[in-house]
Amino acid sequence: MILLHDQMQDDRIWGRLRPELASFAEVRTVQPPPLHVLGARAWAAHIAEHARAALPAAVDLAVGLGGAGQAAVELVASGHAGAALLINPDRAPVVDESTVWGELAEPEADERLDQFFERLEPHLDGFTEHGTLSAEGIQALVDATFATADEPVDPAQLDLLRQMMTEQLTASVPVRYEQAAPDQPSWLTLLEAVPSRCTVAIAADRRIDAWADFETSLRGRVPEVGIVRLGTPGNDLLWQPAELAGLIRDLLDR
């Protein structure tokens, strides 16, 4: 099997999951070179390309975290993986964008967003005009990201997450925002071609209905896809990996 991490991460994100998997699976990861584009589809294509190059033969399962879920489906569609597990994939292709952003319209979320841009304001001109960020700007972006995070991050996780984001941003500058080509399919479009070979895992969320519309819409759009609700909160999923490892074992045993 192969594990595919999200953008602004590296393969260290799997550090606690890999020992859980070692007793029943051969595990590969992929670490592509920096990508000078911020965007889910560009990142998915980038990591899928390097995963295909790194695989000597097809794997039984591709596991994609967040935006890398699209890469996992791409590996299935291209014959490089027998099945895919998407962990908390991007909701935007499934749920109406106004619904997704509407969840952020509460006063608390507005305040966090204001704080985010306040921290970044001294560094925004160079970033928006040229895609450049100084070391101080990168530090400000990392600080703002975690200071305004919607979910609390356990201190044991924080150092690694901050380190990965800092290193990835530093290597990616200059960077631009993705402008997706009109013919570039979303993970949902790709999944519709191979639904019976894909499973979507939804981690628990403190906002109890945060994924409800997503799950309902996905079941309506692709009835054949497997959907699993996990009891472990999203921020703890890879740091308390027993439940995820159990799901992966079940998928491999099918």
NORUR-V176036 format. One record per backbone hydrogen bond with DSSP energy under -1.0 kcal/mol. NH is the residue of the N-H (numbers start at 1). CO is the residue of the C=O. Records with the same first field share a line. If there is no record, write none. Layout:
NH->CO ; CO
//
This chain:
2->61
3->28
4->63
9->6
13->10
14->11
15->12
18->14
21->17
22->18
24->21
25->21
28->1
38->176
43->39
44->40
45->41
46->42
47->43
48->44
49->45
50->46
51->47
52->48
53->49
54->50
59->80
62->83
63->2
64->85
65->4
66->87
68->65
69->66
70->67
72->68
73->69
74->70
75->71
76->72
77->73
78->74
79->76
80->75
81->75
82->59
84->197
85->62
86->199
87->64
88->201
94->91
95->91
99->96
100->96
101->97
102->98
103->99
104->101
105->102
110->106
111->107
112->108
113->109
114->110
115->111
116->112
117->113
118->114
119->115
120->116
121->117
123->120
124->121
127->123
128->124
129->125
130->126
131->127
132->126
138->134
139->135
140->136
141->137
142->138
143->139
144->140
145->141
146->142
147->143
148->144
157->154
158->154
161->157
162->158
163->159
164->160
165->161
166->162
167->163
168->164
169->165
170->166
171->167
172->168
173->169
175->131
176->36
178->38
184->181
190->186
191->187
192->188
193->190
194->191
197->194
198->195
199->84
200->226
201->86
202->228
204->232
208->206
210->207
212->209
215->211
216->212
217->213
218->214
219->215
220->216
221->217
222->218
225->222
226->198
228->200
230->202
234->204
236->233
240->236
245->241
246->242
247->243
248->244
249->245
250->246
251->247
252->248
253->249
//
